[in-house]
Amino acid sequence: MDEDSTANTFVFADHLILDESPTRDFYKSMMQGLIHKNNNVLGVIQGFSSLILMDEVPASIKENVEQMRDSATNASDLAKVILTAAGCARVTPEVVSLSDLLPYFERSAREVCEKCGVTLQFNARPGLPSIHADGNRVMDILNELIKNAAEAAAGIPDGEVAIDILPPGEASPAQDNRIDFFIRNSSVDISPEKIREFFLPFHGSKSAEHFGIGLTTAGVLAGQMNMRLGLRSVEGTTTAWLSLPAA
């Protein structure tokens, strides 16, 4: 696979490499403080809602209290992922062995695809070098990408997902020393303009049950770890390309 012939068809999340400046530090502190205060309020709502539900209350009131408790729980879950999507998550790059990481990733990907009712092809070249990254955060990115792929493929008759993991020189130039993950799925055709919207927070084509910041989170984490994330849609196949630095 030649990078020059494929890269120009991808829409990359390069704009999500956030500025590391004093202003950026200010907004990180502001966001972390805001989420902390917000979670304190949500904790009180959840606690008192649970106490009320322990008593015998009319059905109409019980339904309202349950909605209040569920809303507070959802808001608390959103607060956790907002910090990561805003670039406030702690990232500690180190040497990560792909021989240790990939079995876990493959198992997780198969579980997601099985749940969505789609088939998965998993192809990793033997003898892949280690990467320089935060192992947990890499899994966060890959999990977001595989969830997107499986859910999109589930909406297509006989939809499927395929993952290819290539060593330096097969997709990216050998001198760049990068490992390339390609996650492909059956999908409707998506315009480049729509793909750009997918990287925006709270934009997406999924139901209201989703927060709409999965690709934002993946793009921001990729930027924090010197990775590059791109998407393209061609002839009924959507491909996510995650390029990681080898150790």
C-alpha positions in Angstrom: 0.0 0.0 0.0 1.5 3.3 -1.0 0.9 6.2 1.3 1.0 8.9 -1.4 -1.8 7.3 -3.3 -4.1 6.8 -0.3 -3.4 9.7 2.1 -5.0 12.3 0.0 -8.3 10.4 0.1 -8.5 10.5 3.9 -9.9 13.2 6.1 -7.4 13.5 9.0 -8.0 14.8 12.5 -4.9 17.0 12.5 -6.9 20.0 13.8 -7.4 18.1 17.1 -3.7 18.4 18.0 -4.4 20.9 20.8 -2.2 23.8 21.5 0.3 23.3 24.5 0.4 27.0 25.6 -0.2 28.8 28.9 -3.7 29.6 27.6 -4.3 25.9 27.0 -3.2 25.1 30.6 -5.7 27.7 31.8 -8.6 26.0 30.0 -7.5 22.6 31.2 -7.7 23.8 34.8 -11.0 25.5 34.1 -12.4 22.3 32.6 -11.2 20.1 35.3 -12.6 22.4 38.0 -15.9 22.7 36.3 -16.3 18.9 35.9 -15.3 18.4 39.6 -18.0 20.9 40.8 -20.5 19.5 38.4 -19.9 15.9 39.7 -20.4 17.1 43.3 -23.9 18.4 42.3 -24.7 15.2 40.4 -23.6 13.1 43.3 -26.1 14.9 45.6 -28.9 14.4 43.0 -28.1 10.7 42.7 -27.9 10.2 46.4 -31.2 11.9 47.3 -33.0 10.2 44.4 -31.9 6.8 45.7 -33.1 7.7 49.2 -36.5 8.8 47.9 -36.9 5.6 45.9 -36.3 3.5 49.0 -39.6 4.8 50.4 -43.1 3.9 49.2 -44.0 6.8 46.8 -46.8 7.1 44.2 -46.0 5.7 40.8 -46.1 9.0 39.0 -43.6 10.5 41.5 -41.4 7.4 41.4 -41.2 7.6 37.6 -40.1 11.3 37.8 -37.5 10.5 40.5 -36.1 7.6 38.4 -35.7 9.9 35.4 -33.9 12.4 37.6 -31.5 9.8 38.9 -30.9 8.3 35.5 -30.3 11.8 34.0 -27.7 12.5 36.8 -26.0 9.2 36.1 -25.8 9.9 32.3 -24.5 13.4 33.0 -21.8 12.0 35.3 -20.7 9.5 32.6 -20.6 12.3 30.1 -18.4 14.4 32.4 -15.8 11.6 32.5 -15.5 11.4 28.7 -15.6 15.2 28.3 -12.3 15.6 30.1 -10.6 13.2 27.7 -12.2 14.8 24.7 -11.0 18.2 25.9 -7.4 16.9 26.1 -7.4 17.0 29.9 -6.7 13.2 30.4 -3.3 12.2 31.7 -1.2 10.6 28.9 2.0 8.8 29.8 3.8 7.4 26.7 6.1 4.5 27.2 7.3 1.5 25.2 4.3 -0.8 24.6 4.7 -4.3 23.2 2.2 -5.0 20.4 2.5 -8.8 21.1 1.0 -8.0 24.5 -1.6 -5.4 23.3 -3.0 -7.1 20.2 -4.5 -10.2 21.7 -6.4 -8.1 24.1 -7.5 -5.8 21.3 -8.5 -8.7 19.1 -10.6 -10.2 21.9 -12.3 -6.9 22.6 -13.0 -6.3 18.9 -14.5 -9.7 18.4 -16.8 -9.2 21.4 -18.0 -5.8 20.0 -18.6 -7.3 16.5 -20.3 -10.3 17.9 -22.6 -8.1 19.9 -23.5 -6.1 16.8 -24.0 -9.2 14.7 -21.2 -8.6 12.2 -18.2 -10.7 11.1 -14.6 -9.6 11.8 -11.4 -10.3 9.9 -8.3 -9.6 12.0 -5.0 -9.5 10.2 -1.8 -8.5 12.0 1.6 -8.9 10.4 4.0 -11.1 12.4 6.9 -9.6 14.3 5.5 -6.1 14.6 7.8 -3.8 16.6 6.7 -2.1 19.8 5.1 1.3 19.8 5.7 4.5 21.9 2.4 5.3 23.5 0.2 5.1 26.5 -1.2 1.6 26.3 -4.5 2.3 28.0 -5.1 5.4 25.9 -4.3 3.5 22.7 -7.0 1.0 23.7 -9.4 3.9 24.3 -8.8 5.0 20.7 -9.0 1.6 19.2 -12.2 0.8 21.1 -13.9 3.9 19.9 -12.9 3.1 16.3 -14.0 -0.5 16.5 -17.4 0.5 18.1 -18.0 2.9 15.3 -17.1 0.3 12.7 -19.2 -2.5 14.1 -22.3 -0.3 14.7 -22.0 1.1 11.1 -21.6 -2.4 9.6 -24.6 -3.6 11.6 -26.8 -1.3 9.5 -25.7 -2.9 6.2 -26.9 -6.4 5.0 -24.1 -8.9 5.5 -22.0 -6.1 7.0 -18.5 -6.9 8.1 -15.4 -5.3 9.7 -11.8 -6.0 8.9 -8.7 -4.9 10.7 -5.2 -4.8 9.2 -2.1 -4.0 11.2 1.0 -3.2 9.1 4.7 -2.7 9.9 6.8 0.3 8.9 7.1 0.6 5.1 3.9 -1.0 4.0 1.6 2.0 4.3 3.7 4.8 5.8 7.2 5.3 4.5 9.8 3.1 6.1 11.9 6.1 7.2 8.9 7.4 9.3 9.0 4.2 11.4 5.3 4.0 12.1 2.9 1.1 12.6 -0.4 1.5 10.7 -3.8 0.2 11.8 -6.6 0.1 9.2 -10.1 -0.6 10.5 -12.6 -1.1 7.6 -16.3 -1.6 7.7 -19.3 -1.9 5.4 -21.2 1.4 5.3 -23.3 3.8 3.3 -21.1 6.3 1.4 -20.2 9.3 3.5 -19.0 12.6 2.0 -15.7 14.2 3.1 -17.7 17.1 4.5 -19.8 14.8 6.6 -16.6 13.0 7.9 -15.2 16.4 9.0 -18.4 16.9 11.0 -17.9 13.5 12.7 -14.7 14.9 14.3 -16.7 17.8 15.9 -17.9 17.3 19.5 -21.6 16.3 19.8 -21.9 15.7 16.0 -22.6 12.3 14.5 -25.2 10.1 12.8 -26.0 7.9 15.8 -29.0 7.9 18.1 -29.4 10.2 21.1 -28.1 7.4 23.3 -24.6 8.2 22.1 -22.7 11.2 23.3 -21.4 12.1 19.9 -17.8 12.6 21.0 -16.2 9.2 20.3 -14.2 10.4 17.2 -13.4 13.7 18.9 -11.9 11.7 21.8 -10.0 9.4 19.5 -8.6 12.4 17.5 -7.5 14.3 20.6 -5.8 11.3 22.2 -4.1 10.6 18.9 -2.7 14.1 18.8 -1.5 13.8 22.4 0.6 10.7 21.5 2.1 11.8 18.2 -0.3 9.6 16.2 -2.4 10.5 13.1 -6.0 9.5 12.7 -7.8 9.7 9.3 -11.1 8.5 7.9 -12.4 7.9 4.4 -15.5 6.5 2.7 -15.2 4.9 -0.7 -17.6 2.6 -2.5 -19.5 1.3 0.5 -16.5 1.0 2.8 -15.4 3.3 5.5 -11.8 3.1 6.7 -10.1 4.5 9.8 -6.4 4.8 9.5 -4.4 5.2 12.8 -0.7 5.7 12.3 1.4 5.1 15.5 5.1 5.8 16.2 7.2 2.7 16.6 9.4 2.6 19.7 
